[in-house]
Every structure is written in C-alpha cells, then in structure tokens.
Amino acid sequence: MDSSSPPSAIKRLGQNFLIDPNIVRKIVSLAAIGSKDSVLEIGPGRGMLTEALCRAADAVTAIEVDPRLHTYLSERQADLPNLRLMLGDAMTYPFEDIPIGTIVVANLPYYLSTPLLFRLLGQGDRFSRMVLMLQDEVADRLVAKPSTPAYGTLSVMAQYAADITKAFKVSPNCFRPRPEVASAVVLFRTKGGRALSSKEEPSFAELVKSAFAHRRKTLVNSLKDEGYLQEAVLEALRQLALSSTARAESLSVDDFIRLTRLISPSLPDVGTDGL
C-alpha cells in the first residue's frame, strides 16, 4: 500500500469511514467545543472528523486500534500540533489519564458500541458530554420511554447515567464502505451526582438486568426466576404503589432506583458490573 493512500477498511473491526463534511460539521457543532476544551476521539479512522476537532479544540486525544491507520494519521500529525495520537484499544485504555471535563466525540464500531458506551459512562464526570455515532436502532433504545417496545436494560442503565438526546440520523451513504444499517448521532450529558452510591450501583445494574431477563413475565416472576425473594419484591412494589402484576418495561428509571433501595437486602450475590 502506498503510504500516502488511506488504508482500506477492515470488516472485523467494524470500520466504516465518515466521508460527508456536512455531517462532520453537525457533529462538531453539537459537541459545542470551545477553544479551551479537551476532546477524546475514539477510532479516528482516516482523520476527517479528527481534523475538524483539532480546529475547534485546545487539545485532542485520538485512540486508534488499527496500526495501519495509526501510521497513516501519524504521517499527517505535523499538520495537527494539538493532536495526541495513541495506538490502543479503547476498551482497555487508561481513561484516568484523560483530563476531567473532556468531551468525547466518536464514531463507535457498532459491534463494540454497547460495552464501550458503558465503559465511558462508568467514568462519572470525567467526560462532561459525549457525542457518539451509533446504530440507529441502538439510539432508539437509548432514548426509549417506559411502556414502549424499545425500552429495556440499555434504556434504563444509560438514562440513569446521562441525559440523552437523539440528535439526527445519518444515511449509510455518508460512509465508505457503506454500512448495511442506518446510523444516528446521540448526545449524552453525563450526570455528575448520581442517585445511587458506588456501592449501590452494582445492585441496581443486577436488578435491572434481572427485571428484563424474562420480558413476557411480570416483574415479580422475572425477579423470582433470577433469585430474588418474592415476598420482598411484592412488599417493595406495594410501598412504591406499583401493581403486583407490573412488567419491567412499565417502570421508570426512578422506579428502579427506589426498588433497588427497598429490596437490596434480598438481592442475590452480585458482581461489580454496571456503572
């Protein structure tokens, strides 16, 4: 490959390169980047968005997992003096090295978008806001309201950690290669002071996951199947003035927060997953 020509996309890495300058402008505008801001970009690819971010921000850290693209962008780094280009995996990158208050802007690989999103949300207020390109279907789930088909574990967990807005859709024609699905740009304003303590959050995550584990069943039966004490769940629902026949999708994020506090003594053993 000619060192001056851009590397081709690798399908297993979920690479779809943004080629539409208008979408780039809309993303940068949505991120509301000031001249003193620090930005983290995940997956800079061929650098179209990276260049725009460098023009808007004080400093940009870009993490690229593909050595070919890292080399390609490194050759152009002299033109972007405020770019810190890192070769690495965003799932293991030490985010504690990123300044608190950094803005995240990324076109996430769709096969990794959910775990990577939760890793970012798990950083608390380190990332004040995030503008992420995601699969349109995922975006709909992120902003879904209770008692709608798209509402589920992802909706509750993400909305617990951030105020979320689906900003605009992006056509597959705006990428090369052209993806098979539509995309959307989503704005996350992370919540610095969260409702639950760091000790309570794993129990919250486990409760939400268990509640939606059997969507056709009532909340009581779904939680019972996942090891929760039925009597404790029924009593908690009574205290919250919720029906004993309610299903998980009818509960709001606040309902799940209150439910966690009420039935925490009856929770099954939980790990440390969650936010």
C-alpha positions in Angstrom: 0.0 0.0 0.0 1.3 3.5 -0.9 2.0 5.3 2.4 0.1 8.3 1.1 -3.1 6.4 0.3 -5.6 5.7 3.0 -5.8 2.2 4.3 -8.8 0.1 3.3 -11.5 -0.8 5.8 -11.2 -4.0 7.9 -14.7 -5.5 8.3 -13.9 -7.4 11.5 -13.0 -4.0 13.2 -16.4 -2.6 12.1 -14.6 0.2 10.1 -17.0 2.5 8.2 -15.2 5.8 7.4 -17.3 9.0 7.5 -16.9 10.9 4.3 -19.6 13.6 4.5 -18.2 17.0 5.5 -21.7 18.3 6.4 -22.1 15.5 9.0 -18.7 16.3 10.4 -19.8 20.0 10.8 -23.0 19.0 12.5 -21.2 16.7 14.9 -18.7 19.3 15.9 -21.4 21.9 16.3 -23.5 19.5 18.5 -20.5 18.9 20.7 -20.2 22.6 21.4 -16.5 22.5 21.6 -14.7 25.6 22.9 -11.2 26.8 22.2 -10.1 25.7 25.7 -11.7 22.3 25.7 -10.1 18.9 25.6 -11.6 16.2 23.3 -11.3 12.5 23.2 -11.9 10.8 19.9 -12.2 7.0 19.7 -11.5 5.5 16.3 -10.3 8.5 14.3 -10.1 6.3 11.2 -8.8 8.3 8.2 -9.0 11.5 10.2 -11.8 13.5 8.6 -13.5 14.2 11.9 -10.2 14.4 13.7 -9.0 17.4 11.7 -12.3 19.3 12.4 -11.9 18.5 16.1 -8.4 19.8 16.2 -9.5 23.1 14.6 -12.2 23.6 17.3 -10.5 22.3 20.5 -7.4 23.1 22.5 -6.3 19.5 22.6 -7.4 16.3 21.0 -6.5 12.7 22.1 -7.4 10.2 19.5 -7.2 6.4 20.2 -6.8 4.2 17.2 -6.7 0.4 17.5 -5.6 -0.3 13.9 -1.8 0.1 13.4 -2.2 0.9 9.7 -4.5 3.8 10.4 -2.3 4.9 13.3 0.7 5.1 10.9 -1.4 6.8 8.2 -2.5 9.5 10.7 0.9 9.9 12.2 2.3 11.0 8.9 -0.2 13.8 8.9 0.2 14.7 12.6 2.6 17.6 11.9 -0.3 19.5 10.4 -2.3 19.0 13.7 0.0 20.2 16.5 -2.7 19.8 19.2 -3.3 16.1 18.4 -2.1 13.4 20.7 -2.5 10.2 18.7 -2.5 6.9 20.6 -2.3 3.4 19.4 -4.5 1.3 21.6 -7.8 -0.3 22.5 -10.5 2.0 23.9 -11.8 -0.9 26.0 -8.6 -1.1 28.0 -7.2 2.4 27.6 -6.4 4.1 30.9 -9.1 6.8 30.9 -7.7 8.2 34.2 -5.0 9.8 32.1 -7.7 11.9 30.3 -8.5 15.3 32.0 -11.8 15.6 33.9 -14.3 17.6 31.8 -13.1 16.1 28.5 -15.7 15.9 25.7 -15.9 12.6 23.9 -16.7 12.6 20.1 -16.6 9.2 18.4 -17.9 7.1 15.5 -18.0 3.9 17.6 -17.6 0.5 15.9 -21.1 -0.9 16.1 -20.1 -4.4 17.3 -18.5 -2.8 20.3 -20.7 0.2 20.9 -22.7 -1.0 24.0 -19.8 -2.2 26.2 -17.7 0.8 25.1 -20.6 3.2 25.9 -20.9 1.8 29.4 -17.2 2.0 30.0 -17.4 5.7 29.1 -20.4 6.3 31.2 -18.7 4.5 34.1 -16.2 7.3 34.2 -18.6 9.6 36.1 -18.0 13.3 35.4 -14.6 12.7 33.6 -16.5 13.1 30.4 -18.9 16.0 30.7 -20.7 15.2 27.5 -20.3 12.8 24.6 -21.4 12.9 21.0 -21.5 9.4 19.6 -22.3 7.9 16.3 -24.3 4.7 16.9 -26.5 2.3 15.0 -29.9 3.9 14.7 -31.7 1.0 16.4 -29.4 1.4 19.4 -30.0 5.1 19.5 -33.8 4.4 19.7 -33.3 2.0 22.6 -31.1 4.6 24.4 -33.8 7.3 24.4 -36.9 4.9 24.7 -39.6 5.7 27.3 -41.3 3.2 29.6 -44.0 1.1 28.1 -42.6 1.2 24.6 -41.1 -1.8 22.7 -37.6 -0.4 22.6 -37.4 0.3 26.3 -35.2 -2.2 28.2 -32.0 -2.7 30.1 -30.0 -0.4 27.9 -32.5 2.4 28.2 -32.6 2.3 32.0 -28.9 1.9 32.6 -27.9 4.7 30.1 -30.6 7.1 31.3 -29.6 6.5 34.9 -26.1 7.8 34.0 -26.9 10.6 31.5 -29.4 12.8 29.9 -29.7 11.5 26.3 -30.8 13.2 23.1 -31.0 11.5 19.7 -29.8 14.5 17.6 -30.1 13.4 14.0 -30.0 10.3 11.7 -27.1 9.7 9.3 -27.6 7.9 6.0 -25.4 4.9 5.1 -24.4 6.9 2.0 -22.3 9.1 4.3 -19.8 6.3 4.9 -17.3 4.2 3.0 -17.7 1.4 2.9 -21.5 1.8 3.1 -22.9 0.1 6.2 -26.0 -2.1 6.0 -27.8 -0.1 8.7 -28.8 3.5 9.4 -26.9 5.5 11.9 -27.7 8.2 14.3 -25.7 10.8 16.3 -26.6 10.9 20.0 -25.7 13.5 22.6 -25.1 12.4 26.2 -24.8 14.9 29.1 -23.4 12.8 31.9 -24.8 13.1 35.4 -22.1 14.1 37.9 -24.1 13.5 41.0 -25.9 10.2 40.6 -28.8 8.9 42.6 -27.1 5.8 44.0 -23.8 5.4 45.7 -20.9 3.4 44.1 -21.8 0.6 46.4 -25.4 0.5 45.4 -24.9 0.8 41.7 -23.8 -2.9 41.1 -27.1 -3.9 42.8 -29.0 -1.5 40.6 -27.4 -3.0 37.5 -28.1 -6.5 38.5 -31.8 -5.7 39.4 -32.4 -4.0 36.0 -30.8 -6.9 34.1 -32.8 -9.4 36.1 -36.1 -7.5 35.7 -35.8 -7.6 31.9 -34.5 -11.1 31.7 -38.0 -12.5 31.1 -39.9 -9.7 29.3 -43.1 -11.7 28.9 -43.3 -12.4 32.7 -44.4 -10.0 35.4 -41.6 -8.2 37.3 -42.3 -10.3 40.3 -41.9 -13.6 38.4 -38.9 -12.4 36.4 -37.0 -11.4 39.6 -38.1 -14.6 41.3 -36.6 -16.6 38.5 -33.4 -14.6 38.9 -33.1 -15.5 42.6 -34.9 -12.6 44.3 -37.2 -13.2 47.3 -40.7 -12.9 46.0 -42.1 -11.5 49.3 -39.6 -8.7 49.4 -40.3 -7.7 45.8 -44.1 -7.7 46.4 -43.6 -5.6 49.5 -41.4 -3.1 47.7 -44.0 -2.8 44.9 -46.7 -2.1 47.5 -44.6 0.6 49.1 -44.0 2.2 45.7 -47.7 2.0 44.8 -46.9 -0.2 41.8 -49.1 -3.1 40.7 -48.0 -6.6 41.6 -48.6 -7.6 38.0 -46.4 -4.8 36.6 -43.8 -5.7 34.0 -40.3 -4.3 33.9 -41.0 -2.1 30.9 -43.6 -0.2 32.8 -41.2 1.0 35.4 -39.3 4.3 35.1 -35.6 4.8 35.9 -36.6 6.4 39.2 -38.8 3.4 40.0 -35.8 1.1 39.5 -33.7 3.3 41.7 -36.3 3.2 44.6 -36.8 -0.5 44.1 -33.1 -1.2 44.4 -33.1 0.6 47.8 -36.1 -1.3 49.1 -35.1 -4.8 48.2 -31.4 -4.6 48.5 -31.3 -7.0 51.5 -32.9 -9.7 49.3 -30.6 -9.3 46.3 -28.8 -12.3 45.0 -25.0 -12.2 45.0 -23.9 -9.5 42.6 -20.6 -8.7 41.0 -19.1 -5.3 40.1 -20.6 -4.9 36.6 -22.6 -1.8 35.9 -21.8 1.9 36.0 
